[in-house]
Amino acid sequence: MIDLHSHIAWDVDDGFQTKEDSVEALVRARHDGILGIVSTPHFVPGQMDQELFDKINYRQRELLMEGKRARIVIYPGAEMFMNQYFVSALADGWYRTLNNTKYLLVEYDVRRDIHDIDYREDTLYEVVVHDMVPVIAHVERYFHSGIDKKIVQNWFDQGFVFQVNRTSILGLHGKQMQKNALWLLDQGMVHVVATDAHRLDGNRNEILSDVQDFLDERYGLETSNLLLFENPCAILENRKIKNMEKKKGFFSWR
């Protein structure tokens, strides 16, 4: 498995805070069957400066070396927070794509329902204008009262990539987020499942085997492999990804 979304780089954001925890998480991840992890620290437009950017670069290089010791490949990336300064950050180059590909992991403020974010379409448009493909992090978490089918269908039809959190699928973010995640899966609208790991222990840890078992049983081995390995690999290699097909066992190219 490949984890496309993780805050495992220590002491750079609200994720892992100590090197010791990050190193132990790498060891546990390798035992869990994870072969690669994308380091995606938060990039918050309006707060990013050269000092923090350099610190993240240095930490990700350190993490790369620790990954080699644990026999896990570490890929560089970031999770871009879409706020009122987002467009300026893109223009100024304060962003980082996933493994230097065309794919950019982006997020909204999960504390706000998507309907209360009036710039939601404008920011996604700017990603496309900059010749990048938005990978919408934990897409299920922005719909506090249930999935808005019109919004997600519009995003899906534009070719945006949907990443869903392991914790949401397993019900660890509450019943509504689980309902949202399972609806997206049942509709064939999920492209990648990832940990969004922030801690060594607790719910938001660097583990995928439990959600792999869930996906194997409910959607089949092919779908599980697609969401946890094939599509993450395609993104990291700057290739096209595959869609799940709704309630079928076959896949079609995007």
Accessible surface in RSA format (square Angstrom, percent):
REM  Atomic radii and reference values for relative SASA: ProtOr
REM  Chains: A
REM  Algorithm: Lee & Richards
REM  Probe-radius: 1.40
REM  Slices: 20
REM RES _ NUM      All-atoms   Total-Side   Main-Chain    Non-polar    All polar
REM                ABS   REL    ABS   REL    ABS   REL    ABS   REL    ABS   REL
RES MET A   1    20.87  10.8   8.81   5.8  12.06  28.7   8.92   7.6  11.95  15.8
RES ILE A   2     9.05   5.1   9.05   6.7   0.00   0.0   9.05   6.5   0.00   0.0
RES ASP A   3     0.00   0.0   0.00   0.0   0.00   0.0   0.00   0.0   0.00   0.0
RES LEU A   4     0.00   0.0   0.00   0.0   0.00   0.0   0.00   0.0   0.00   0.0
RES HIS A   5     0.00   0.0   0.00   0.0   0.00   0.0   0.00   0.0   0.00   0.0
RES SER A   6     0.03   0.0   0.00   0.0   0.03   0.1   0.00   0.0   0.03   0.0
RES HIS A   7     1.51   0.8   0.06   0.0   1.45   3.7   1.45   1.5   0.06   0.1
RES ILE A   8     0.00   0.0   0.00   0.0   0.00   0.0   0.00   0.0   0.00   0.0
RES ALA A   9     1.22   1.1   0.73   1.1   0.49   1.1   0.73   1.0   0.49   1.3
RES TRP A  10    16.08   6.5  16.08   7.8   0.00   0.0   6.13   3.3   9.95  16.1
RES ASP A  11    61.98  43.4  59.41  59.1   2.57   6.1   6.79  16.0  55.19  55.0
RES VAL A  12    17.33  11.4   0.42   0.4  16.91  40.7   5.82   5.1  11.51  31.2
RES ASP A  13    31.20  21.9   6.20   6.2  25.00  59.1  21.10  49.6  10.10  10.1
RES ASP A  14    78.23  54.8  68.25  67.9   9.98  23.6  42.20  99.3  36.03  35.9
RES GLY A  15     0.07   0.1   0.00   N/A   0.07   0.1   0.00   0.0   0.07   0.1
RES PHE A  16     3.11   1.6   0.43   0.3   2.68   7.0   3.11   1.9   0.00   0.0
RES GLN A  17    95.33  53.3  82.24  60.1  13.09  31.2  51.23 109.1  44.10  33.4
RES THR A  18    61.36  43.6  57.77  58.6   3.59   8.6  58.13  78.1   3.23   4.9
RES LYS A  19    86.56  42.2  83.90  51.5   2.65   6.3  40.12  36.1  46.43  49.5
RES GLU A  20   126.86  72.8 117.54  88.9   9.32  22.2  69.24 133.9  57.62  47.0
RES ASP A  21    52.47  36.8  52.35  52.1   0.12   0.3   0.14   0.3  52.33  52.2
RES SER A  22     0.05   0.0   0.05   0.1   0.00   0.0   0.05   0.1   0.00   0.0
RES VAL A  23    47.81  31.5  47.74  43.2   0.07   0.2  47.74  41.5   0.07   0.2
RES GLU A  24    66.82  38.4  65.80  49.8   1.02   2.4  18.70  36.2  48.12  39.3
RES ALA A  25     2.03   1.9   1.12   1.7   0.91   2.1   2.03   2.9   0.00   0.0
RES LEU A  26     0.44   0.2   0.44   0.3   0.00   0.0   0.44   0.3   0.00   0.0
RES VAL A  27    59.60  39.2  57.96  52.5   1.64   4.0  59.46  51.7   0.14   0.4
RES ARG A  28    93.08  39.1  87.88  44.8   5.19  12.4  37.84  51.7  55.24  33.5
RES ALA A  29     0.00   0.0   0.00   0.0   0.00   0.0   0.00   0.0   0.00   0.0
RES ARG A  30    61.98  26.0  58.24  29.7   3.74   8.9   6.67   9.1  55.31  33.5
RES HIS A  31   152.67  83.4 117.43  81.6  35.25  90.2  82.32  84.8  70.35  81.9
RES ASP A  32    28.31  19.8  11.92  11.9  16.38  38.7   9.62  22.6  18.69  18.6
RES GLY A  33    30.09  37.1   0.00   N/A  30.09  37.1  25.42  69.7   4.67  10.5
RES ILE A  34     0.00   0.0   0.00   0.0   0.00   0.0   0.00   0.0   0.00   0.0
RES LEU A  35    78.59  43.8  76.39  54.7   2.20   5.5  76.45  53.7   2.14   5.8
RES GLY A  36     0.22   0.3   0.00   N/A   0.22   0.3   0.22   0.6   0.00   0.0
RES ILE A  37     0.00   0.0   0.00   0.0   0.00   0.0   0.00   0.0   0.00   0.0
RES VAL A  38     0.00   0.0   0.00   0.0   0.00   0.0   0.00   0.0   0.00   0.0
RES SER A  39     0.15   0.1   0.15   0.2   0.00   0.0   0.01   0.0   0.14   0.2
RES THR A  40     0.00   0.0   0.00   0.0   0.00   0.0   0.00   0.0   0.00   0.0
RES PRO A  41     1.10   0.8   1.07   1.0   0.03   0.1   1.10   0.9   0.00   0.0
RES HIS A  42    36.98  20.2  31.21  21.7   5.77  14.8  26.29  27.1  10.69  12.4
RES PHE A  43     1.17   0.6   1.17   0.7   0.00   0.0   1.17   0.7   0.00   0.0
RES VAL A  44    35.99  23.7  34.12  30.9   1.87   4.5  34.12  29.7   1.87   5.1
RES PRO A  45     4.38   3.2   0.50   0.5   3.88  14.1   2.64   2.2   1.74  10.8
RES GLY A  46    62.75  77.4   0.00   N/A  62.75  77.4  20.08  55.1  42.67  95.6
RES GLN A  47   129.98  72.7 109.40  80.0  20.58  49.0  40.03  85.2  89.95  68.2
RES MET A  48    23.01  11.9   3.86   2.6  19.15  45.6   3.98   3.4  19.03  25.2
RES ASP A  49    72.21  50.6  70.03  69.7   2.19   5.2  32.56  76.6  39.65  39.5
RES GLN A  50    99.82  55.8  96.72  70.7   3.09   7.4  53.99 114.9  45.83  34.8
RES GLU A  51   142.28  81.7 131.68  99.6  10.60  25.2  53.55 103.6  88.73  72.4
RES LEU A  52    52.05  29.0  49.44  35.4   2.62   6.6  51.72  36.3   0.34   0.9
RES PHE A  53    41.75  20.9  41.68  25.8   0.07   0.2  41.68  25.3   0.07   0.2
RES ASP A  54    69.96  49.0  65.74  65.4   4.22  10.0  28.11  66.2  41.85  41.7
RES LYS A  55    80.03  39.0  72.80  44.7   7.22  17.2  46.11  41.5  33.92  36.1
RES ILE A  56     0.50   0.3   0.50   0.4   0.00   0.0   0.50   0.4   0.00   0.0
RES ASN A  57    30.41  21.0  27.49  26.6   2.91   7.0   8.71  21.0  21.70  21.0
RES TYR A  58   119.80  55.9 119.80  68.2   0.00   0.0  80.19  60.3  39.61  48.8
RES ARG A  59    26.45  11.1  26.45  13.5   0.00   0.0   0.09   0.1  26.36  16.0
RES GLN A  60    12.29   6.9  10.46   7.6   1.83   4.4   8.97  19.1   3.32   2.5
RES ARG A  61   140.85  59.1 138.11  70.4   2.74   6.5  69.37  94.8  71.48  43.3
RES GLU A  62    46.26  26.6  40.69  30.8   5.56  13.2  20.59  39.8  25.67  21.0
RES LEU A  63     0.15   0.1   0.15   0.1   0.00   0.0   0.15   0.1   0.00   0.0
RES LEU A  64    65.08  36.2  65.01  46.5   0.06   0.2  65.01  45.7   0.06   0.2
RES MET A  65    93.80  48.6  93.44  61.8   0.36   0.9  77.59  66.0  16.21  21.5
RES GLU A  66    21.36  12.3  19.35  14.6   2.02   4.8   0.35   0.7  21.01  17.2
RES GLY A  67     0.00   0.0   0.00   N/A   0.00   0.0   0.00   0.0   0.00   0.0
RES LYS A  68   128.57  62.7 108.19  66.4  20.38  48.5  70.41  63.4  58.17  62.0
RES ARG A  69   166.69  70.0 130.89  66.7  35.79  85.2  68.09  93.1  98.59  59.8
RES ALA A  70    15.45  14.2   3.95   6.1  11.50  26.2  13.35  18.8   2.09   5.5
RES ARG A  71   158.17  66.4 139.81  71.3  18.35  43.7  68.32  93.4  89.85  54.5
RES ILE A  72     3.39   1.9   0.00   0.0   3.39   8.2   0.98   0.7   2.41   6.5
RES VAL A  73    79.16  52.1  75.18  68.1   3.98   9.6  79.16  68.8   0.00   0.0
RES ILE A  74    11.07   6.3   2.93   2.2   8.15  19.6   2.93   2.1   8.15  22.1
RES TYR A  75    48.23  22.5  48.16  27.4   0.07   0.2  20.33  15.3  27.90  34.4
RES PRO A  76    42.78  31.2  41.62  37.9   1.16   4.2  42.42  35.0   0.36   2.2
RES GLY A  77     0.00   0.0   0.00   N/A   0.00   0.0   0.00   0.0   0.00   0.0
RES ALA A  78     0.00   0.0   0.00   0.0   0.00   0.0   0.00   0.0   0.00   0.0
RES GLU A  79     0.61   0.4   0.61   0.5   0.00   0.0   0.00   0.0   0.61   0.5
RES MET A  80     0.28   0.1   0.28   0.2   0.00   0.0   0.28   0.2   0.00   0.0
RES PHE A  81    39.78  19.9  39.78  24.6   0.00   0.0  39.78  24.1   0.00   0.0
RES MET A  82     0.10   0.1   0.00   0.0   0.10   0.2   0.00   0.0   0.10   0.1
RES ASN A  83    15.52  10.7  12.84  12.4   2.68   6.5   4.85  11.7  10.66  10.3
RES GLN A  84   134.70  75.3 100.99  73.8  33.70  80.2  49.17 104.7  85.53  64.9
RES TYR A  85   113.38  52.9 112.45  64.0   0.94   2.4  70.41  52.9  42.98  53.0
RES PHE A  86     0.00   0.0   0.00   0.0   0.00   0.0   0.00   0.0   0.00   0.0
RES VAL A  87    67.07  44.1  67.07  60.7   0.00   0.0  67.07  58.3   0.00   0.0
RES SER A  88    65.06  55.0  60.40  80.6   4.66  10.7  26.48  56.4  38.58  54.1
RES ALA A  89     6.96   6.4   3.45   5.3   3.51   8.0   6.66   9.4   0.31   0.8
RES LEU A  90     4.89   2.7   0.00   0.0   4.89  12.3   0.00   0.0   4.89  13.2
RES ALA A  91    77.42  71.2  41.70  64.3  35.73  81.3  46.35  65.3  31.07  82.3
RES ASP A  92   100.14  70.1  68.87  68.5  31.27  73.9  16.18  38.1  83.95  83.7
RES GLY A  93    41.35  51.0   0.00   N/A  41.35  51.0  23.26  63.8  18.09  40.5
RES TRP A  94    68.01  27.3  66.59  32.2   1.43   3.4  48.20  25.7  19.81  32.1
RES TYR A  95    65.61  30.6  53.99  30.7  11.62  30.2  15.70  11.8  49.91  61.5
RES ARG A  96    35.63  15.0  31.22  15.9   4.41  10.5   8.63  11.8  26.99  16.4
RES THR A  97    15.21  10.8  12.88  13.1   2.34   5.6   7.18   9.6   8.04  12.2
RES LEU A  98     0.03   0.0   0.03   0.0   0.00   0.0   0.03   0.0   0.00   0.0
RES ASN A  99    42.95  29.6  35.08  33.9   7.87  18.9   0.01   0.0  42.94  41.5
RES ASN A 100   120.17  82.9  89.09  86.1  31.08  74.8  29.31  70.5  90.86  87.8
RES THR A 101    15.24  10.8   4.68   4.7  10.56  25.2   8.48  11.4   6.76  10.2
RES LYS A 102    76.03  37.1  69.94  42.9   6.09  14.5  36.10  32.5  39.93  42.5
RES TYR A 103     7.02   3.3   7.02   4.0   0.00   0.0   1.84   1.4   5.18   6.4
RES LEU A 104     0.00   0.0   0.00   0.0   0.00   0.0   0.00   0.0   0.00   0.0
RES LEU A 105     0.12   0.1   0.10   0.1   0.02   0.1   0.10   0.1   0.02   0.1
RES VAL A 106     0.00   0.0   0.00   0.0   0.00   0.0   0.00   0.0   0.00   0.0
RES GLU A 107    13.07   7.5  13.07   9.9   0.00   0.0   0.19   0.4  12.88  10.5
RES TYR A 108     0.87   0.4   0.09   0.1   0.78   2.0   0.18   0.1   0.69   0.8
RES ASP A 109    17.44  12.2  16.15  16.1   1.29   3.0   2.90   6.8  14.54  14.5
RES VAL A 110    39.10  25.7  30.54  27.6   8.56  20.6  30.54  26.5   8.56  23.2
RES ARG A 111   196.80  82.6 166.11  84.7  30.69  73.1  80.03 109.4 116.78  70.8
RES ARG A 112    88.82  37.3  84.99  43.3   3.84   9.1  34.85  47.6  53.97  32.7
RES ASP A 113    23.79  16.7  21.80  21.7   2.00   4.7  16.10  37.9   7.69   7.7
RES ILE A 114     0.00   0.0   0.00   0.0   0.00   0.0   0.00   0.0   0.00   0.0
RES HIS A 115    96.92  53.0  72.36  50.3  24.56  62.8  62.06  64.0  34.87  40.6
RES ASP A 116    92.62  64.9  76.15  75.8  16.47  38.9  22.68  53.4  69.94  69.7
RES ILE A 117     0.07   0.0   0.07   0.1   0.00   0.0   0.07   0.1   0.00   0.0
RES ASP A 118   131.64  92.2  98.74  98.3  32.89  77.8  49.01 115.3  82.63  82.4
RES TYR A 119    44.85  20.9  43.81  24.9   1.03   2.7  39.16  29.4   5.69   7.0
RES ARG A 120    52.25  21.9  52.25  26.6   0.00   0.0   3.09   4.2  49.16  29.8
RES GLU A 121    63.64  36.5  59.67  45.1   3.97   9.5  51.83 100.2  11.81   9.6
RES ASP A 122    92.40  64.7  90.41  90.0   2.00   4.7  23.30  54.8  69.10  68.9
RES THR A 123     3.85   2.7   3.85   3.9   0.00   0.0   3.85   5.2   0.00   0.0
RES LEU A 124     1.45   0.8   1.45   1.0   0.00   0.0   1.45   1.0   0.00   0.0
RES TYR A 125   139.82  65.3 134.94  76.8   4.88  12.7  98.20  73.8  41.62  51.3
RES GLU A 126    38.42  22.1  38.42  29.1   0.00   0.0   1.03   2.0  37.39  30.5
RES VAL A 127     0.00   0.0   0.00   0.0   0.00   0.0   0.00   0.0   0.00   0.0
RES VAL A 128    68.26  44.9  62.76  56.8   5.51  13.3  62.76  54.5   5.51  14.9
RES VAL A 129    77.69  51.1  54.89  49.7  22.80  55.0  62.08  53.9  15.61  42.3
RES HIS A 130    64.21  35.1  43.70  30.4  20.51  52.5  39.09  40.3  25.11  29.2
RES ASP A 131   126.17  88.4 103.26 102.8  22.90  54.2  37.25  87.7  88.92  88.7
RES MET A 132    15.19   7.9   9.98   6.6   5.21  12.4   8.87   7.5   6.32   8.4
RES VAL A 133    34.72  22.8  33.96  30.7   0.75   1.8  34.72  30.2   0.00   0.0
RES PRO A 134     1.47   1.1   1.47   1.3   0.00   0.0   1.47   1.2   0.00   0.0
RES VAL A 135     0.00   0.0   0.00   0.0   0.00   0.0   0.00   0.0   0.00   0.0
RES ILE A 136     0.00   0.0   0.00   0.0   0.00   0.0   0.00   0.0   0.00   0.0
RES ALA A 137     0.00   0.0   0.00   0.0   0.00   0.0   0.00   0.0   0.00   0.0
RES HIS A 138     4.77   2.6   4.77   3.3   0.00   0.0   0.00   0.0   4.77   5.5
RES VAL A 139     0.00   0.0   0.00   0.0   0.00   0.0   0.00   0.0   0.00   0.0
RES GLU A 140     0.00   0.0   0.00   0.0   0.00   0.0   0.00   0.0   0.00   0.0
RES ARG A 141    38.05  16.0  36.03  18.4   2.02   4.8   0.87   1.2  37.18  22.5
RES TYR A 142     0.00   0.0   0.00   0.0   0.00   0.0   0.00   0.0   0.00   0.0
RES PHE A 143     0.21   0.1   0.00   0.0   0.21   0.6   0.21   0.1   0.00   0.0
RES HIS A 144    69.43  37.9  52.09  36.2  17.34  44.4  31.63  32.6  37.80  44.0
RES SER A 145   107.60  90.9  73.39  97.9  34.21  78.8  44.54  94.8  63.06  88.3
RES GLY A 146    22.19  27.4   0.00   N/A  22.19  27.4  14.55  39.9   7.64  17.1
RES ILE A 147    29.09  16.6   5.90   4.4  23.19  55.9   5.90   4.2  23.19  62.9
RES ASP A 148    37.03  25.9  29.78  29.6   7.25  17.1  11.48  27.0  25.55  25.5
RES LYS A 149   130.33  63.6 125.70  77.1   4.63  11.0  70.91  63.8  59.42  63.3
RES LYS A 150   175.97  85.8 164.13 100.7  11.84  28.2 113.68 102.3  62.29  66.4
RES ILE A 151    12.56   7.1   9.97   7.4   2.59   6.2  12.56   9.0   0.00   0.0
RES VAL A 152     0.34   0.2   0.34   0.3   0.00   0.0   0.34   0.3   0.00   0.0
RES GLN A 153    82.97  46.4  82.97  60.6   0.00   0.0  35.72  76.0  47.24  35.8
RES ASN A 154    66.06  45.6  60.77  58.7   5.29  12.7  19.05  45.9  47.01  45.4
RES TRP A 155     0.00   0.0   0.00   0.0   0.00   0.0   0.00   0.0   0.00   0.0
RES PHE A 156    35.92  18.0  30.88  19.1   5.04  13.1  30.88  18.7   5.04  14.4
RES ASP A 157   102.69  71.9  66.14  65.8  36.54  86.4  31.72  74.7  70.97  70.8
RES GLN A 158    96.97  54.2  63.04  46.1  33.92  80.8  33.84  72.0  63.12  47.9
RES GLY A 159    24.35  30.0   0.00   N/A  24.35  30.0  18.64  51.1   5.71  12.8
RES PHE A 160     4.20   2.1   4.20   2.6   0.00   0.0   4.20   2.5   0.00   0.0
RES VAL A 161     0.38   0.3   0.38   0.3   0.00   0.0   0.38   0.3   0.00   0.0
RES PHE A 162     0.00   0.0   0.00   0.0   0.00   0.0   0.00   0.0   0.00   0.0
RES GLN A 163     0.00   0.0   0.00   0.0   0.00   0.0   0.00   0.0   0.00   0.0
RES VAL A 164     0.00   0.0   0.00   0.0   0.00   0.0   0.00   0.0   0.00   0.0
RES ASN A 165     0.17   0.1   0.17   0.2   0.00   0.0   0.00   0.0   0.17   0.2
RES ARG A 166     9.21   3.9   9.21   4.7   0.00   0.0   0.00   0.0   9.21   5.6
RES THR A 167     1.20   0.9   1.20   1.2   0.00   0.0   0.68   0.9   0.53   0.8
RES SER A 168     0.00   0.0   0.00   0.0   0.00   0.0   0.00   0.0   0.00   0.0
RES ILE A 169     0.00   0.0   0.00   0.0   0.00   0.0   0.00   0.0   0.00   0.0
RES LEU A 170    48.02  26.7  25.48  18.2  22.54  56.7  27.74  19.5  20.28  54.6
RES GLY A 171    26.72  33.0   0.00   N/A  26.72  33.0   5.76  15.8  20.96  46.9
RES LEU A 172    70.36  39.2  48.58  34.8  21.77  54.7  52.22  36.7  18.14  48.8
RES HIS A 173    50.27  27.5  25.93  18.0  24.34  62.3  18.14  18.7  32.13  37.4
RES GLY A 174    36.72  45.3   0.00   N/A  36.72  45.3  32.93  90.4   3.78   8.5
RES LYS A 175   182.92  89.2 173.28 106.3   9.64  22.9 116.84 105.2  66.08  70.4
RES GLN A 176    57.62  32.2  51.21  37.4   6.41  15.3  25.54  54.4  32.08  24.3
RES MET A 177    23.16  12.0  23.16  15.3   0.01   0.0  20.52  17.4   2.64   3.5
RES GLN A 178    49.74  27.8  49.74  36.4   0.00   0.0   2.19   4.7  47.55  36.1
RES LYS A 179   142.34  69.4 135.59  83.2   6.74  16.1  85.35  76.8  56.99  60.7
RES ASN A 180     1.76   1.2   1.30   1.3   0.47   1.1   0.47   1.1   1.30   1.3
RES ALA A 181     0.00   0.0   0.00   0.0   0.00   0.0   0.00   0.0   0.00   0.0
RES LEU A 182    28.24  15.7  28.24  20.2   0.00   0.0  28.24  19.8   0.00   0.0
RES TRP A 183    61.39  24.6  57.47  27.8   3.92   9.2  51.49  27.5   9.90  16.1
RES LEU A 184     0.00   0.0   0.00   0.0   0.00   0.0   0.00   0.0   0.00   0.0
RES LEU A 185     1.61   0.9   0.00   0.0   1.61   4.1   0.00   0.0   1.61   4.3
RES ASP A 186    44.32  31.0  39.90  39.7   4.42  10.5  15.11  35.6  29.21  29.1
RES GLN A 187    47.46  26.5  37.34  27.3  10.12  24.1   2.09   4.4  45.37  34.4
RES GLY A 188     2.34   2.9   0.00   N/A   2.34   2.9   0.77   2.1   1.57   3.5
RES MET A 189     8.59   4.4   8.59   5.7   0.00   0.0   4.21   3.6   4.38   5.8
RES VAL A 190     0.09   0.1   0.00   0.0   0.09   0.2   0.00   0.0   0.09   0.2
RES HIS A 191     0.26   0.1   0.24   0.2   0.03   0.1   0.22   0.2   0.04   0.1
RES VAL A 192     0.00   0.0   0.00   0.0   0.00   0.0   0.00   0.0   0.00   0.0
RES VAL A 193     0.00   0.0   0.00   0.0   0.00   0.0   0.00   0.0   0.00   0.0
RES ALA A 194     0.00   0.0   0.00   0.0   0.00   0.0   0.00   0.0   0.00   0.0
RES THR A 195     0.42   0.3   0.00   0.0   0.42   1.0   0.00   0.0   0.42   0.6
RES ASP A 196     2.07   1.4   2.07   2.1   0.00   0.0   0.11   0.3   1.96   2.0
RES ALA A 197     0.00   0.0   0.00   0.0   0.00   0.0   0.00   0.0   0.00   0.0
RES HIS A 198     9.34   5.1   9.34   6.5   0.00   0.0   6.89   7.1   2.45   2.8
RES ARG A 199   117.53  49.3 116.50  59.4   1.02   2.4  48.94  66.9  68.58  41.6
RES LEU A 200    27.66  15.4  21.20  15.2   6.46  16.2  21.44  15.1   6.22  16.7
RES ASP A 201    86.60  60.7  77.01  76.6   9.59  22.7  35.71  84.0  50.89  50.8
RES GLY A 202    54.76  67.5   0.00   N/A  54.76  67.5  40.50 111.1  14.27  32.0
RES ASN A 203    77.38  53.4  68.80  66.5   8.58  20.7   9.44  22.7  67.93  65.7
RES ARG A 204    63.36  26.6  61.62  31.4   1.75   4.2  23.50  32.1  39.87  24.2
RES ASN A 205    19.28  13.3  19.27  18.6   0.00   0.0   1.50   3.6  17.78  17.2
RES GLU A 206     4.70   2.7   1.57   1.2   3.14   7.5   1.57   3.0   3.14   2.6
RES ILE A 207    49.33  28.1  49.33  36.8   0.00   0.0  49.33  35.5   0.00   0.0
RES LEU A 208     0.00   0.0   0.00   0.0   0.00   0.0   0.00   0.0   0.00   0.0
RES SER A 209    35.49  30.0  35.49  47.4   0.00   0.0  20.24  43.1  15.26  21.4
RES ASP A 210    52.16  36.5  43.23  43.0   8.92  21.1  34.88  82.1  17.28  17.2
RES VAL A 211     0.00   0.0   0.00   0.0   0.00   0.0   0.00   0.0   0.00   0.0
RES GLN A 212    57.77  32.3  57.77  42.2   0.00   0.0   1.24   2.6  56.52  42.9
RES ASP A 213    90.66  63.5  85.60  85.2   5.05  12.0  29.14  68.6  61.52  61.4
RES PHE A 214    55.37  27.7  48.25  29.9   7.11  18.5  54.58  33.1   0.78   2.2
RES LEU A 215     0.00   0.0   0.00   0.0   0.00   0.0   0.00   0.0   0.00   0.0
RES ASP A 216    41.37  29.0  31.40  31.3   9.97  23.6  13.22  31.1  28.15  28.1
RES GLU A 217   159.48  91.6 125.07  94.6  34.41  81.9  51.23  99.1 108.25  88.4
RES ARG A 218   116.10  48.7  83.89  42.8  32.21  76.7  32.97  45.1  83.13  50.4
RES TYR A 219    46.46  21.7  20.30  11.6  26.16  68.1  28.28  21.2  18.19  22.4
RES GLY A 220    28.22  34.8   0.00   N/A  28.22  34.8  26.49  72.7   1.73   3.9
RES LEU A 221   130.59  72.7 123.16  88.1   7.43  18.7 123.37  86.6   7.22  19.4
RES GLU A 222   111.95  64.3 106.27  80.4   5.68  13.5  48.03  92.9  63.92  52.2
RES THR A 223     8.53   6.1   8.28   8.4   0.25   0.6   0.00   0.0   8.53  12.9
RES SER A 224     2.27   1.9   2.27   3.0   0.00   0.0   1.11   2.4   1.16   1.6
RES ASN A 225    66.57  45.9  60.27  58.2   6.30  15.2  21.84  52.6  44.73  43.2
RES LEU A 226     0.94   0.5   0.94   0.7   0.00   0.0   0.94   0.7   0.00   0.0
RES LEU A 227     0.00   0.0   0.00   0.0   0.00   0.0   0.00   0.0   0.00   0.0
RES LEU A 228     1.51   0.8   1.51   1.1   0.00   0.0   1.51   1.1   0.00   0.0
RES PHE A 229    74.52  37.3  74.52  46.2   0.00   0.0  74.52  45.2   0.00   0.0
RES GLU A 230    62.46  35.9  56.34  42.6   6.12  14.6  26.30  50.9  36.16  29.5
RES ASN A 231     1.77   1.2   1.77   1.7   0.00   0.0   0.00   0.0   1.77   1.7
RES PRO A 232     0.00   0.0   0.00   0.0   0.00   0.0   0.00   0.0   0.00   0.0
RES CYS A 233    24.27  18.4  22.85  25.5   1.42   3.3   8.16  20.7  16.11  17.4
RES ALA A 234     3.85   3.5   3.85   5.9   0.00   0.0   3.85   5.4   0.00   0.0
RES ILE A 235     0.00   0.0   0.00   0.0   0.00   0.0   0.00   0.0   0.00   0.0
RES LEU A 236    10.19   5.7   5.17   3.7   5.02  12.6   5.17   3.6   5.02  13.5
RES GLU A 237   107.51  61.7  83.87  63.5  23.63  56.3  41.53  80.3  65.97  53.9
RES ASN A 238    75.00  51.7  58.40  56.4  16.61  40.0  14.07  33.9  60.93  58.9
RES ARG A 239   104.40  43.8 100.06  51.0   4.34  10.3  60.91  83.2  43.49  26.4
RES LYS A 240   130.56  63.7 124.61  76.5   5.94  14.1  73.66  66.3  56.90  60.6
RES ILE A 241     2.98   1.7   1.68   1.3   1.30   3.1   2.21   1.6   0.77   2.1
RES LYS A 242    54.38  26.5  54.23  33.3   0.15   0.4  13.18  11.9  41.20  43.9
RES ASN A 243    25.14  17.3  25.11  24.3   0.04   0.1   2.60   6.3  22.54  21.8
RES MET A 244    14.70   7.6   8.97   5.9   5.73  13.7   8.97   7.6   5.73   7.6
RES GLU A 245    55.90  32.1  50.16  37.9   5.75  13.7  17.76  34.3  38.15  31.1
RES LYS A 246   102.60  50.1  89.43  54.9  13.17  31.4  44.84  40.4  57.76  61.5
RES LYS A 247   172.67  84.2 125.80  77.2  46.87 111.6  91.10  82.0  81.56  86.9
RES LYS A 248   136.60  66.6 114.76  70.4  21.83  52.0  70.65  63.6  65.95  70.2
RES GLY A 249    47.40  58.5   0.00   N/A  47.40  58.5  34.27  94.0  13.13  29.4
RES PHE A 250   157.20  78.6 155.00  96.0   2.20   5.7 157.20  95.3   0.00   0.0
RES PHE A 251    51.93  26.0  20.78  12.9  31.15  81.1  20.91  12.7  31.02  88.8
RES SER A 252    46.75  39.5  41.01  54.7   5.74  13.2  33.84  72.1  12.91  18.1
RES TRP A 253   159.87  64.2 134.60  65.2  25.27  59.3 107.75  57.5  52.11  84.5
RES ARG A 254    67.62  28.4  27.90  14.2  39.72  94.6  46.56  63.6  21.06  12.8
END  Absolute sums over single chains surface
CHAIN  1 A    11131.6       9252.3       1879.3       5758.2       5373.4
END  Absolute sums over all chains
TOTAL         11131.6       9252.3       1879.3       5758.2       5373.4
